[in-house]
Amino acid sequence: MRYQLDLTLRQAEGALSRVLGAAERRGFRPLAVDGEAQSDGDRWHLRLTVEGERDEVNLQHQLEKLYDCLAVEVSPCR
């Protein structure tokens, strides 16, 4: 199943690597990454498309635990 993750991240060194690593360790394969800096200059809005057979709620909870991750929404791709 494919999912789209909408994340808000702190602009910190390694934040993207930590998000991608957490997704892969939970059994989700990244398919697409798109992002942009927010107007305040302190945050990124990241859209990540992943594919996997595991429960997306587990992935959402793990990403929420990351220090640099301020918000996470997971929705199935249509």
N, C-alpha and C positions, 0 to 999 in steps of 0.2 A: 504494500500500500504506500502511496505517496502522501507526504504531508508538507504543508508550508508553515514555516516558523517565522513569526514576526517578532523581532527582538529589539530591545533598546539596550545598548551597551555603553559603558564608560569608555572614553577614548584613552585606553591604557595599552601599553606595550604588551603584546601577547594575548589580548582579549579574544581576538578572532581565532587564534590557534587553540585556546582553551575551549571555545564553543565547538569548533569542529572536532576536536579530540573527544570531548564528552559525547557528542552525537555518535561518532564511530565506535567508541567503547560500549555504547548502549545498543549496538547492532543496527545503526542507521547509516546508510551510505549517502553522503552529500552528492547532489546532482547539479545544483545551481546555487550561486551566491550573488546577491546584489545588495548594495548598501550605499548610504550617503551620510555625510555629517549633518547633524542638526544645526540650526541657526545659532544656538548658544555656544557652539564650538566645543562643548564638553562631552557630547554624546554622539553615538552613531545609531542610525536606524538600519537594521540588517534584515534582509529577507533571505531565508535559506530554505531550499527545497531538498527534502531527504526522502529516501525510500527504505523501507524495512518492514519486517513481519511482526515486530514486537509492539507492545502497547505504548502509544504515544504519550500517555499520561506519565509514565516512568521517565521518559526523556524530558518532558516539561519540568517535572520536579527536580531532576538532576541539574538542569540548566538554571533553574531559579536559585540553586545553592551557590552558583558561581558568584564571586564577589563583584566582578565587572558587569554582571547581567542584572539590569534594573527592572526589566519587564519581559515576559515571554507569553506569546499566544501561539497555540498550535491548532491548525485546522486541516482537514483532509483536502487534497487537491481535487479539483473537479475535472 
